């Protein structure tokens, strides 16, 4: 997995924990299984761009949150 992708996944997980949103609730919000989200956060699977965008939007993150961080 690319280093940049790992940073994005870490930011998504960090924001989810900060907002105290469960894996199940976030997964339901973006229409993926909670196990798929678990594997994404564990860096065991590469998420599609579409899933990353949906996760970011659900957490209130924008493109600027991933640039130069």
PDB file of N, H, CA, C and O in Angstrom:
ATOM      1  N   UNK A   1       0.846  -1.174   0.000  1.00  0.00           N
ATOM      2  CA  UNK A   1       0.000   0.000   0.000  1.00  0.00           C
ATOM      3  C   UNK A   1       0.893   1.239   0.000  1.00  0.00           C
ATOM      4  O   UNK A   1       1.892   1.297   0.717  1.00  0.00           O
ATOM      5  N   UNK A   2       0.528   2.210  -0.799  1.00  0.00           N
ATOM      6  H   UNK A   2      -0.283   2.163  -1.381  1.00  0.00           H
ATOM      7  CA  UNK A   2       1.286   3.450  -0.887  1.00  0.00           C
ATOM      8  C   UNK A   2       1.235   4.222   0.432  1.00  0.00           C
ATOM      9  O   UNK A   2       0.238   4.194   1.154  1.00  0.00           O
ATOM     10  N   UNK A   3       2.327   4.902   0.719  1.00  0.00           N
ATOM     11  H   UNK A   3       3.136   4.925   0.133  1.00  0.00           H
ATOM     12  CA  UNK A   3       2.429   5.683   1.952  1.00  0.00           C
ATOM     13  C   UNK A   3       1.326   6.747   2.043  1.00  0.00           C
ATOM     14  O   UNK A   3       0.772   6.984   3.117  1.00  0.00           O
ATOM     15  N   UNK A   4       1.017   7.379   0.920  1.00  0.00           N
ATOM     16  H   UNK A   4       1.467   7.186   0.048  1.00  0.00           H
ATOM     17  CA  UNK A   4      -0.019   8.411   0.896  1.00  0.00           C
ATOM     18  C   UNK A   4      -1.393   7.816   1.219  1.00  0.00           C
ATOM     19  O   UNK A   4      -2.189   8.426   1.933  1.00  0.00           O
ATOM     20  N   UNK A   5      -1.658   6.632   0.692  1.00  0.00           N
ATOM     21  H   UNK A   5      -1.011   6.137   0.112  1.00  0.00           H
ATOM     22  CA  UNK A   5      -2.920   5.949   0.972  1.00  0.00           C
ATOM     23  C   UNK A   5      -3.014   5.614   2.447  1.00  0.00           C
ATOM     24  O   UNK A   5      -4.071   5.772   3.057  1.00  0.00           O
ATOM     25  N   UNK A   6      -1.914   5.153   3.023  1.00  0.00           N
ATOM     26  H   UNK A   6      -1.055   5.025   2.527  1.00  0.00           H
ATOM     27  CA  UNK A   6      -1.897   4.834   4.449  1.00  0.00           C
ATOM     28  C   UNK A   6      -2.202   6.068   5.290  1.00  0.00           C
ATOM     29  O   UNK A   6      -2.926   5.981   6.282  1.00  0.00           O
ATOM     30  N   UNK A   7      -1.653   7.221   4.898  1.00  0.00           N
ATOM     31  H   UNK A   7      -1.065   7.292   4.093  1.00  0.00           H
ATOM     32  CA  UNK A   7      -1.906   8.468   5.632  1.00  0.00           C
ATOM     33  C   UNK A   7      -3.379   8.855   5.567  1.00  0.00           C
ATOM     34  O   UNK A   7      -3.946   9.320   6.556  1.00  0.00           O
ATOM     35  N   UNK A   8      -3.994   8.665   4.410  1.00  0.00           N
ATOM     36  H   UNK A   8      -3.533   8.287   3.607  1.00  0.00           H
ATOM     37  CA  UNK A   8      -5.418   8.981   4.256  1.00  0.00           C
ATOM     38  C   UNK A   8      -6.250   8.068   5.157  1.00  0.00           C
ATOM     39  O   UNK A   8      -7.162   8.530   5.842  1.00  0.00           O
ATOM     40  N   UNK A   9      -5.937   6.788   5.154  1.00  0.00           N
ATOM     41  H   UNK A   9      -5.196   6.413   4.597  1.00  0.00           H
ATOM     42  CA  UNK A   9      -6.659   5.832   5.993  1.00  0.00           C
ATOM     43  C   UNK A   9      -6.481   6.178   7.469  1.00  0.00           C
ATOM     44  O   UNK A   9      -7.436   6.116   8.242  1.00  0.00           O
ATOM     45  N   UNK A  10      -5.272   6.538   7.855  1.00  0.00           N
ATOM     46  H   UNK A  10      -4.496   6.588   7.226  1.00  0.00           H
ATOM     47  CA  UNK A  10      -5.026   6.930   9.245  1.00  0.00           C
ATOM     48  C   UNK A  10      -5.842   8.161   9.626  1.00  0.00           C
ATOM     49  O   UNK A  10      -6.385   8.231  10.728  1.00  0.00           O
ATOM     50  N   UNK A  11      -5.928   9.127   8.721  1.00  0.00           N
ATOM     51  H   UNK A  11      -5.487   9.071   7.826  1.00  0.00           H
ATOM     52  CA  UNK A  11      -6.707  10.349   8.976  1.00  0.00           C
ATOM     53  C   UNK A  11      -8.184  10.012   9.135  1.00  0.00           C
ATOM     54  O   UNK A  11      -8.853  10.553  10.015  1.00  0.00           O
ATOM     55  N   UNK A  12      -8.695   9.126   8.293  1.00  0.00           N
ATOM     56  H   UNK A  12      -8.152   8.686   7.578  1.00  0.00           H
ATOM     57  CA  UNK A  12     -10.103   8.720   8.389  1.00  0.00           C
ATOM     58  C   UNK A  12     -10.364   8.025   9.722  1.00  0.00           C
ATOM     59  O   UNK A  12     -11.353   8.321  10.393  1.00  0.00           O
ATOM     60  N   UNK A  13      -9.487   7.109  10.105  1.00  0.00           N
ATOM     61  H   UNK A  13      -8.684   6.870   9.560  1.00  0.00           H
ATOM     62  CA  UNK A  13      -9.655   6.402  11.374  1.00  0.00           C
ATOM     63  C   UNK A  13      -9.560   7.374  12.551  1.00  0.00           C
ATOM     64  O   UNK A  13     -10.354   7.309  13.489  1.00  0.00           O
ATOM     65  N   UNK A  14      -8.582   8.269  12.488  1.00  0.00           N
ATOM     66  H   UNK A  14      -7.936   8.322  11.726  1.00  0.00           H
ATOM     67  CA  UNK A  14      -8.394   9.270  13.549  1.00  0.00           C
ATOM     68  C   UNK A  14      -9.669  10.111  13.726  1.00  0.00           C
ATOM     69  O   UNK A  14     -10.116  10.340  14.850  1.00  0.00           O
ATOM     70  N   UNK A  15     -10.240  10.561  12.622  1.00  0.00           N
ATOM     71  H   UNK A  15      -9.877  10.374  11.709  1.00  0.00           H
ATOM     72  CA  UNK A  15     -11.443  11.401  12.677  1.00  0.00           C
ATOM     73  C   UNK A  15     -12.629  10.598  13.186  1.00  0.00           C
ATOM     74  O   UNK A  15     -13.446  11.120  13.944  1.00  0.00           O
ATOM     75  N   UNK A  16     -12.736   9.326  12.778  1.00  0.00           N
ATOM     76  H   UNK A  16     -12.072   8.902  12.162  1.00  0.00           H
ATOM     77  CA  UNK A  16     -13.841   8.477  13.249  1.00  0.00           C
ATOM     78  C   UNK A  16     -13.764   8.318  14.761  1.00  0.00           C
ATOM     79  O   UNK A  16     -14.776   8.429  15.452  1.00  0.00           O
ATOM     80  N   UNK A  17     -12.570   8.060  15.273  1.00  0.00           N
ATOM     81  H   UNK A  17     -11.747   7.970  14.712  1.00  0.00           H
ATOM     82  CA  UNK A  17     -12.400   7.891  16.712  1.00  0.00           C
ATOM     83  C   UNK A  17     -12.633   9.205  17.458  1.00  0.00           C
ATOM     84  O   UNK A  17     -13.232   9.221  18.533  1.00  0.00           O
ATOM     85  N   UNK A  18     -12.158  10.293  16.883  1.00  0.00           N
ATOM     86  H   UNK A  18     -11.671  10.280  16.010  1.00  0.00           H
ATOM     87  CA  UNK A  18     -12.349  11.616  17.478  1.00  0.00           C
ATOM     88  C   UNK A  18     -13.834  11.938  17.630  1.00  0.00           C
ATOM     89  O   UNK A  18     -14.259  12.503  18.637  1.00  0.00           O
ATOM     90  N   UNK A  19     -14.614  11.570  16.617  1.00  0.00           N
ATOM     91  H   UNK A  19     -14.269  11.111  15.798  1.00  0.00           H
ATOM     92  CA  UNK A  19     -16.057  11.837  16.639  1.00  0.00           C
ATOM     93  C   UNK A  19     -16.843  10.746  17.362  1.00  0.00           C
ATOM     94  O   UNK A  19     -18.066  10.823  17.484  1.00  0.00           O
ATOM     95  N   UNK A  20     -16.117   9.720  17.842  1.00  0.00           N
ATOM     96  H   UNK A  20     -15.124   9.658  17.743  1.00  0.00           H
ATOM     97  CA  UNK A  20     -16.720   8.605  18.573  1.00  0.00           C
ATOM     98  C   UNK A  20     -17.821   7.909  17.773  1.00  0.00           C
ATOM     99  O   UNK A  20     -18.910   7.631  18.276  1.00  0.00           O
ATOM    100  N   UNK A  21     -17.494   7.641  16.507  1.00  0.00           N
ATOM    101  H   UNK A  21     -16.610   7.867  16.098  1.00  0.00           H
ATOM    102  CA  UNK A  21     -18.408   6.938  15.610  1.00  0.00           C
ATOM    103  C   UNK A  21     -17.918   5.497  15.513  1.00  0.00           C
ATOM    104  O   UNK A  21     -16.736   5.254  15.272  1.00  0.00           O
ATOM    105  N   UNK A  22     -18.813   4.558  15.697  1.00  0.00           N
ATOM    106  H   UNK A  22     -19.774   4.756  15.892  1.00  0.00           H
ATOM    107  CA  UNK A  22     -18.421   3.152  15.625  1.00  0.00           C
ATOM    108  C   UNK A  22     -18.150   2.738  14.182  1.00  0.00           C
ATOM    109  O   UNK A  22     -18.616   3.370  13.234  1.00  0.00           O
ATOM    110  N   UNK A  23     -17.387   1.666  14.046  1.00  0.00           N
ATOM    111  H   UNK A  23     -17.009   1.153  14.816  1.00  0.00           H
ATOM    112  CA  UNK A  23     -17.154   1.094  12.722  1.00  0.00           C
ATOM    113  C   UNK A  23     -18.482   0.772  12.044  1.00  0.00           C
ATOM    114  O   UNK A  23     -18.679   1.070  10.866  1.00  0.00           O
ATOM    115  N   UNK A  24     -19.378   0.169  12.795  1.00  0.00           N
ATOM    116  H   UNK A  24     -19.218  -0.073  13.752  1.00  0.00           H
ATOM    117  CA  UNK A  24     -20.668  -0.235  12.236  1.00  0.00           C
ATOM    118  C   UNK A  24     -21.467   0.965  11.740  1.00  0.00           C
ATOM    119  O   UNK A  24     -22.019   0.930  10.640  1.00  0.00           O
ATOM    120  N   UNK A  25     -21.533   2.016  12.535  1.00  0.00           N
ATOM    121  H   UNK A  25     -21.085   2.045  13.428  1.00  0.00           H
ATOM    122  CA  UNK A  25     -22.308   3.193  12.129  1.00  0.00           C
ATOM    123  C   UNK A  25     -21.719   3.871  10.901  1.00  0.00           C
ATOM    124  O   UNK A  25     -22.453   4.252   9.990  1.00  0.00           O
ATOM    125  N   UNK A  26     -20.392   4.025  10.872  1.00  0.00           N
ATOM    126  H   UNK A  26     -19.796   3.716  11.613  1.00  0.00           H
ATOM    127  CA  UNK A  26     -19.775   4.655   9.708  1.00  0.00           C
ATOM    128  C   UNK A  26     -19.937   3.781   8.469  1.00  0.00           C
ATOM    129  O   UNK A  26     -20.232   4.281   7.383  1.00  0.00           O
ATOM    130  N   UNK A  27     -19.744   2.496   8.633  1.00  0.00           N
ATOM    131  H   UNK A  27     -19.504   2.090   9.515  1.00  0.00           H
ATOM    132  CA  UNK A  27     -19.922   1.579   7.503  1.00  0.00           C
ATOM    133  C   UNK A  27     -21.342   1.664   6.949  1.00  0.00           C
ATOM    134  O   UNK A  27     -21.542   1.690   5.734  1.00  0.00           O
ATOM    135  N   UNK A  28     -22.321   1.707   7.845  1.00  0.00           N
ATOM    136  H   UNK A  28     -22.159   1.685   8.831  1.00  0.00           H
ATOM    137  CA  UNK A  28     -23.712   1.833   7.402  1.00  0.00           C
ATOM    138  C   UNK A  28     -23.940   3.153   6.676  1.00  0.00           C
ATOM    139  O   UNK A  28     -24.669   3.201   5.686  1.00  0.00           O
ATOM    140  N   UNK A  29     -23.320   4.223   7.165  1.00  0.00           N
ATOM    141  H   UNK A  29     -22.727   4.185   7.969  1.00  0.00           H
ATOM    142  CA  UNK A  29     -23.475   5.541   6.537  1.00  0.00           C
ATOM    143  C   UNK A  29     -22.965   5.565   5.102  1.00  0.00           C
ATOM    144  O   UNK A  29     -23.506   6.282   4.259  1.00  0.00           O
ATOM    145  N   UNK A  30     -21.930   4.787   4.823  1.00  0.00           N
ATOM    146  H   UNK A  30     -21.490   4.204   5.508  1.00  0.00           H
ATOM    147  CA  UNK A  30     -21.349   4.797   3.470  1.00  0.00           C
ATOM    148  C   UNK A  30     -21.688   3.544   2.668  1.00  0.00           C
ATOM    149  O   UNK A  30     -21.167   3.331   1.573  1.00  0.00           O
ATOM    150  N   UNK A  31     -22.564   2.725   3.230  1.00  0.00           N
ATOM    151  H   UNK A  31     -22.987   2.898   4.120  1.00  0.00           H
ATOM    152  CA  UNK A  31     -23.078   1.542   2.529  1.00  0.00           C
ATOM    153  C   UNK A  31     -22.007   0.512   2.194  1.00  0.00           C
ATOM    154  O   UNK A  31     -21.952  -0.011   1.081  1.00  0.00           O
ATOM    155  N   UNK A  32     -21.144   0.229   3.196  1.00  0.00           N
ATOM    156  H   UNK A  32     -21.189   0.655   4.100  1.00  0.00           H
ATOM    157  CA  UNK A  32     -20.199  -0.879   3.085  1.00  0.00           C
ATOM    158  C   UNK A  32     -20.341  -1.724   4.350  1.00  0.00           C
ATOM    159  O   UNK A  32     -20.927  -1.272   5.334  1.00  0.00           O
ATOM    160  N   UNK A  33     -19.820  -2.923   4.330  1.00  0.00           N
ATOM    161  H   UNK A  33     -19.344  -3.290   3.531  1.00  0.00           H
ATOM    162  CA  UNK A  33     -19.904  -3.768   5.524  1.00  0.00           C
ATOM    163  C   UNK A  33     -18.916  -3.281   6.577  1.00  0.00           C
ATOM    164  O   UNK A  33     -17.878  -2.701   6.259  1.00  0.00           O
ATOM    165  N   UNK A  34     -19.259  -3.528   7.823  1.00  0.00           N
ATOM    166  H   UNK A  34     -20.102  -3.999   8.081  1.00  0.00           H
ATOM    167  CA  UNK A  34     -18.342  -3.095   8.888  1.00  0.00           C
ATOM    168  C   UNK A  34     -17.028  -3.873   8.823  1.00  0.00           C
ATOM    169  O   UNK A  34     -15.979  -3.349   9.199  1.00  0.00           O
ATOM    170  N   UNK A  35     -17.080  -5.115   8.352  1.00  0.00           N
ATOM    171  H   UNK A  35     -17.932  -5.541   8.047  1.00  0.00           H
ATOM    172  CA  UNK A  35     -15.834  -5.883   8.232  1.00  0.00           C
ATOM    173  C   UNK A  35     -14.937  -5.289   7.144  1.00  0.00           C
ATOM    174  O   UNK A  35     -13.713  -5.285   7.281  1.00  0.00           O
ATOM    175  N   UNK A  36     -15.540  -4.790   6.070  1.00  0.00           N
ATOM    176  H   UNK A  36     -16.534  -4.794   5.959  1.00  0.00           H
ATOM    177  CA  UNK A  36     -14.744  -4.144   5.017  1.00  0.00           C
ATOM    178  C   UNK A  36     -14.064  -2.895   5.569  1.00  0.00           C
ATOM    179  O   UNK A  36     -12.888  -2.655   5.296  1.00  0.00           O
ATOM    180  N   UNK A  37     -14.798  -2.102   6.342  1.00  0.00           N
ATOM    181  H   UNK A  37     -15.753  -2.297   6.563  1.00  0.00           H
ATOM    182  CA  UNK A  37     -14.211  -0.911   6.948  1.00  0.00           C
ATOM    183  C   UNK A  37     -13.106  -1.294   7.928  1.00  0.00           C
ATOM    184  O   UNK A  37     -12.072  -0.630   7.995  1.00  0.00           O
ATOM    185  N   UNK A  38     -13.324  -2.348   8.675  1.00  0.00           N
ATOM    186  H   UNK A  38     -14.164  -2.887   8.620  1.00  0.00           H
ATOM    187  CA  UNK A  38     -12.287  -2.836   9.598  1.00  0.00           C
ATOM    188  C   UNK A  38     -11.003  -3.169   8.831  1.00  0.00           C
ATOM    189  O   UNK A  38      -9.910  -2.780   9.244  1.00  0.00           O
ATOM    190  N   UNK A  39     -11.137  -3.881   7.726  1.00  0.00           N
ATOM    191  H   UNK A  39     -12.024  -4.197   7.390  1.00  0.00           H
ATOM    192  CA  UNK A  39      -9.966  -4.261   6.939  1.00  0.00           C
ATOM    193  C   UNK A  39      -9.288  -3.041   6.309  1.00  0.00           C
ATOM    194  O   UNK A  39      -8.066  -3.014   6.163  1.00  0.00           O
ATOM    195  N   UNK A  40     -10.072  -2.049   5.944  1.00  0.00           N
ATOM    196  H   UNK A  40     -11.064  -2.071   6.064  1.00  0.00           H
ATOM    197  CA  UNK A  40      -9.492  -0.814   5.422  1.00  0.00           C
ATOM    198  C   UNK A  40      -8.651  -0.147   6.506  1.00  0.00           C
ATOM    199  O   UNK A  40      -7.491   0.198   6.282  1.00  0.00           O
ATOM    200  N   UNK A  41      -9.251   0.033   7.687  1.00  0.00           N
ATOM    201  H   UNK A  41     -10.194  -0.246   7.869  1.00  0.00           H
ATOM    202  CA  UNK A  41      -8.540   0.698   8.779  1.00  0.00           C
ATOM    203  C   UNK A  41      -7.323  -0.102   9.247  1.00  0.00           C
ATOM    204  O   UNK A  41      -6.348   0.475   9.728  1.00  0.00           O
ATOM    205  N   UNK A  42      -7.377  -1.407   9.112  1.00  0.00           N
ATOM    206  H   UNK A  42      -8.169  -1.876   8.722  1.00  0.00           H
ATOM    207  CA  UNK A  42      -6.241  -2.256   9.477  1.00  0.00           C
ATOM    208  C   UNK A  42      -5.194  -2.312   8.359  1.00  0.00           C
ATOM    209  O   UNK A  42      -4.159  -2.964   8.493  1.00  0.00           O
ATOM    210  N   UNK A  43      -5.484  -1.615   7.255  1.00  0.00           N
ATOM    211  H   UNK A  43      -6.325  -1.085   7.146  1.00  0.00           H
ATOM    212  CA  UNK A  43      -4.588  -1.549   6.089  1.00  0.00           C
ATOM    213  C   UNK A  43      -4.368  -2.917   5.464  1.00  0.00           C
ATOM    214  O   UNK A  43      -3.289  -3.220   4.954  1.00  0.00           O
ATOM    215  N   UNK A  44      -5.411  -3.734   5.514  1.00  0.00           N
ATOM    216  H   UNK A  44      -6.287  -3.488   5.928  1.00  0.00           H
ATOM    217  CA  UNK A  44      -5.328  -5.070   4.913  1.00  0.00           C
ATOM    218  C   UNK A  44      -5.930  -5.102   3.517  1.00  0.00           C
ATOM    219  O   UNK A  44      -5.654  -6.014   2.737  1.00  0.00           O
ATOM    220  N   UNK A  45      -6.759  -4.100   3.201  1.00  0.00           N
ATOM    221  H   UNK A  45      -6.983  -3.359   3.835  1.00  0.00           H
ATOM    222  CA  UNK A  45      -7.311  -3.972   1.851  1.00  0.00           C
ATOM    223  C   UNK A  45      -7.172  -2.521   1.392  1.00  0.00           C
ATOM    224  O   UNK A  45      -7.182  -1.595   2.203  1.00  0.00           O
ATOM    225  N   UNK A  46      -7.046  -2.345   0.103  1.00  0.00           N
ATOM    226  H   UNK A  46      -7.038  -3.097  -0.556  1.00  0.00           H
ATOM    227  CA  UNK A  46      -6.946  -1.018  -0.498  1.00  0.00           C
ATOM    228  C   UNK A  46      -8.355  -0.544  -0.841  1.00  0.00           C
ATOM    229  O   UNK A  46      -9.042  -1.181  -1.640  1.00  0.00           O
ATOM    230  N   UNK A  47      -8.788   0.556  -0.254  1.00  0.00           N
ATOM    231  H   UNK A  47      -8.229   1.073   0.395  1.00  0.00           H
ATOM    232  CA  UNK A  47     -10.135   1.047  -0.568  1.00  0.00           C
ATOM    233  C   UNK A  47     -10.171   1.688  -1.952  1.00  0.00           C
ATOM    234  O   UNK A  47      -9.167   2.208  -2.439  1.00  0.00           O
ATOM    235  N   UNK A  48     -11.327   1.640  -2.562  1.00  0.00           N
ATOM    236  H   UNK A  48     -12.143   1.218  -2.166  1.00  0.00           H
ATOM    237  CA  UNK A  48     -11.487   2.343  -3.833  1.00  0.00           C
ATOM    238  C   UNK A  48     -11.561   3.842  -3.550  1.00  0.00           C
ATOM    239  O   UNK A  48     -11.839   4.259  -2.425  1.00  0.00           O
ATOM    240  N   UNK A  49     -11.314   4.629  -4.564  1.00  0.00           N
ATOM    241  H   UNK A  49     -11.088   4.290  -5.477  1.00  0.00           H
ATOM    242  CA  UNK A  49     -11.412   6.085  -4.422  1.00  0.00           C
ATOM    243  C   UNK A  49     -12.824   6.465  -4.005  1.00  0.00           C
ATOM    244  O   UNK A  49     -13.013   7.353  -3.173  1.00  0.00           O
ATOM    245  N   UNK A  50     -13.806   5.801  -4.575  1.00  0.00           N
ATOM    246  H   UNK A  50     -13.652   5.079  -5.251  1.00  0.00           H
ATOM    247  CA  UNK A  50     -15.200   6.069  -4.258  1.00  0.00           C
ATOM    248  C   UNK A  50     -15.470   5.867  -2.768  1.00  0.00           C
ATOM    249  O   UNK A  50     -16.139   6.691  -2.144  1.00  0.00           O
ATOM    250  N   UNK A  51     -14.965   4.796  -2.202  1.00  0.00           N
ATOM    251  H   UNK A  51     -14.421   4.126  -2.709  1.00  0.00           H
ATOM    252  CA  UNK A  51     -15.171   4.512  -0.774  1.00  0.00           C
ATOM    253  C   UNK A  51     -14.453   5.556   0.073  1.00  0.00           C
ATOM    254  O   UNK A  51     -15.004   6.018   1.073  1.00  0.00           O
ATOM    255  N   UNK A  52     -13.247   5.930  -0.303  1.00  0.00           N
ATOM    256  H   UNK A  52     -12.800   5.554  -1.115  1.00  0.00           H
ATOM    257  CA  UNK A  52     -12.508   6.945   0.453  1.00  0.00           C
ATOM    258  C   UNK A  52     -13.271   8.266   0.455  1.00  0.00           C
ATOM    259  O   UNK A  52     -13.376   8.922   1.492  1.00  0.00           O
ATOM    260  N   UNK A  53     -13.797   8.654  -0.686  1.00  0.00           N
ATOM    261  H   UNK A  53     -13.712   8.121  -1.528  1.00  0.00           H
ATOM    262  CA  UNK A  53     -14.562   9.903  -0.786  1.00  0.00           C
ATOM    263  C   UNK A  53     -15.805   9.833   0.088  1.00  0.00           C
ATOM    264  O   UNK A  53     -16.119  10.793   0.792  1.00  0.00           O
ATOM    265  N   UNK A  54     -16.514   8.714   0.054  1.00  0.00           N
ATOM    266  H   UNK A  54     -16.259   7.934  -0.518  1.00  0.00           H
ATOM    267  CA  UNK A  54     -17.714   8.551   0.881  1.00  0.00           C
ATOM    268  C   UNK A  54     -17.371   8.605   2.367  1.00  0.00           C
ATOM    269  O   UNK A  54     -18.081   9.242   3.145  1.00  0.00           O
ATOM    270  N   UNK A  55     -16.288   7.940   2.762  1.00  0.00           N
ATOM    271  H   UNK A  55     -15.712   7.422   2.130  1.00  0.00           H
ATOM    272  CA  UNK A  55     -15.866   7.965   4.165  1.00  0.00           C
ATOM    273  C   UNK A  55     -15.509   9.381   4.597  1.00  0.00           C
ATOM    274  O   UNK A  55     -15.922   9.835   5.663  1.00  0.00           O
ATOM    275  N   UNK A  56     -14.743  10.071   3.768  1.00  0.00           N
ATOM    276  H   UNK A  56     -14.407   9.702   2.901  1.00  0.00           H
ATOM    277  CA  UNK A  56     -14.335  11.436   4.089  1.00  0.00           C
ATOM    278  C   UNK A  56     -15.547  12.343   4.250  1.00  0.00           C
ATOM    279  O   UNK A  56     -15.629  13.109   5.210  1.00  0.00           O
ATOM    280  N   UNK A  57     -16.484  12.259   3.317  1.00  0.00           N
ATOM    281  H   UNK A  57     -16.418  11.636   2.537  1.00  0.00           H
ATOM    282  CA  UNK A  57     -17.698  13.089   3.395  1.00  0.00           C
ATOM    283  C   UNK A  57     -18.501  12.775   4.645  1.00  0.00           C
ATOM    284  O   UNK A  57     -18.985  13.685   5.319  1.00  0.00           O
ATOM    285  N   UNK A  58     -18.644  11.499   4.958  1.00  0.00           N
ATOM    286  H   UNK A  58     -18.251  10.760   4.411  1.00  0.00           H
ATOM    287  CA  UNK A  58     -19.417  11.096   6.131  1.00  0.00           C
ATOM    288  C   UNK A  58     -18.795  11.629   7.421  1.00  0.00           C
ATOM    289  O   UNK A  58     -19.492  11.843   8.413  1.00  0.00           O
ATOM    290  N   UNK A  59     -17.488  11.840   7.399  1.00  0.00           N
ATOM    291  H   UNK A  59     -16.921  11.667   6.594  1.00  0.00           H
ATOM    292  CA  UNK A  59     -16.782  12.337   8.582  1.00  0.00           C
ATOM    293  C   UNK A  59     -16.567  13.843   8.550  1.00  0.00           C
ATOM    294  O   UNK A  59     -15.962  14.411   9.459  1.00  0.00           O
ATOM    295  N   UNK A  60     -17.066  14.483   7.503  1.00  0.00           N
ATOM    296  H   UNK A  60     -17.558  14.021   6.765  1.00  0.00           H
ATOM    297  CA  UNK A  60     -16.929  15.929   7.392  1.00  0.00           C
ATOM    298  C   UNK A  60     -15.528  16.369   6.980  1.00  0.00           C
ATOM    299  O   UNK A  60     -15.118  17.496   7.257  1.00  0.00           O
ATOM    300  N   UNK A  61     -14.802  15.485   6.324  1.00  0.00           N
ATOM    301  H   UNK A  61     -15.135  14.569   6.099  1.00  0.00           H
ATOM    302  CA  UNK A  61     -13.465  15.799   5.841  1.00  0.00           C
ATOM    303  C   UNK A  61     -13.531  16.231   4.398  1.00  0.00           C
ATOM    304  O   UNK A  61     -14.325  15.704   3.619  1.00  0.00           O
ATOM    305  N   UNK A  62     -12.699  17.187   4.040  1.00  0.00           N
ATOM    306  H   UNK A  62     -12.053  17.614   4.673  1.00  0.00           H
ATOM    307  CA  UNK A  62     -12.593  17.615   2.653  1.00  0.00           C
ATOM    308  C   UNK A  62     -11.215  17.346   2.123  1.00  0.00           C
ATOM    309  O   UNK A  62     -10.331  16.900   2.854  1.00  0.00           O
ATOM    310  N   UNK A  63     -11.029  17.617   0.847  1.00  0.00           N
ATOM    311  H   UNK A  63     -11.748  17.980   0.253  1.00  0.00           H
ATOM    312  CA  UNK A  63      -9.736  17.377   0.196  1.00  0.00           C
ATOM    313  C   UNK A  63      -8.595  18.069   0.939  1.00  0.00           C
ATOM    314  O   UNK A  63      -7.510  17.507   1.091  1.00  0.00           O
ATOM    315  N   UNK A  64      -8.853  19.297   1.401  1.00  0.00           N
ATOM    316  H   UNK A  64      -9.734  19.753   1.277  1.00  0.00           H
ATOM    317  CA  UNK A  64      -7.811  20.061   2.088  1.00  0.00           C
ATOM    318  C   UNK A  64      -7.318  19.383   3.355  1.00  0.00           C
ATOM    319  O   UNK A  64      -6.196  19.642   3.791  1.00  0.00           O
ATOM    320  N   UNK A  65      -8.122  18.528   3.950  1.00  0.00           N
ATOM    321  H   UNK A  65      -9.034  18.318   3.596  1.00  0.00           H
ATOM    322  CA  UNK A  65      -7.713  17.806   5.156  1.00  0.00           C
ATOM    323  C   UNK A  65      -6.643  16.753   4.879  1.00  0.00           C
ATOM    324  O   UNK A  65      -5.984  16.277   5.803  1.00  0.00           O
ATOM    325  N   UNK A  66      -6.473  16.394   3.623  1.00  0.00           N
ATOM    326  H   UNK A  66      -7.008  16.781   2.873  1.00  0.00           H
ATOM    327  CA  UNK A  66      -5.508  15.361   3.269  1.00  0.00           C
ATOM    328  C   UNK A  66      -4.253  15.921   2.598  1.00  0.00           C
ATOM    329  O   UNK A  66      -3.290  15.190   2.369  1.00  0.00           O
ATOM    330  N   UNK A  67      -4.267  17.190   2.292  1.00  0.00           N
ATOM    331  H   UNK A  67      -5.050  17.784   2.478  1.00  0.00           H
ATOM    332  CA  UNK A  67      -3.151  17.810   1.597  1.00  0.00           C
ATOM    333  C   UNK A  67      -2.167  18.391   2.620  1.00  0.00           C
ATOM    334  O   UNK A  67      -2.555  19.099   3.549  1.00  0.00           O
ATOM    335  N   UNK A  68      -0.898  18.073   2.421  1.00  0.00           N
ATOM    336  H   UNK A  68      -0.583  17.497   1.666  1.00  0.00           H
ATOM    337  CA  UNK A  68       0.184  18.597   3.256  1.00  0.00           C
ATOM    338  C   UNK A  68       0.007  18.309   4.739  1.00  0.00           C
ATOM    339  O   UNK A  68       0.327  19.153   5.576  1.00  0.00           O
ATOM    340  N   UNK A  69      -0.495  17.132   5.070  1.00  0.00           N
ATOM    341  H   UNK A  69      -0.755  16.447   4.390  1.00  0.00           H
ATOM    342  CA  UNK A  69      -0.627  16.733   6.487  1.00  0.00           C
ATOM    343  C   UNK A  69       0.335  15.633   6.799  1.00  0.00           C
ATOM    344  O   UNK A  69       0.382  15.157   7.933  1.00  0.00           O
TER     345      UNK A  69
END
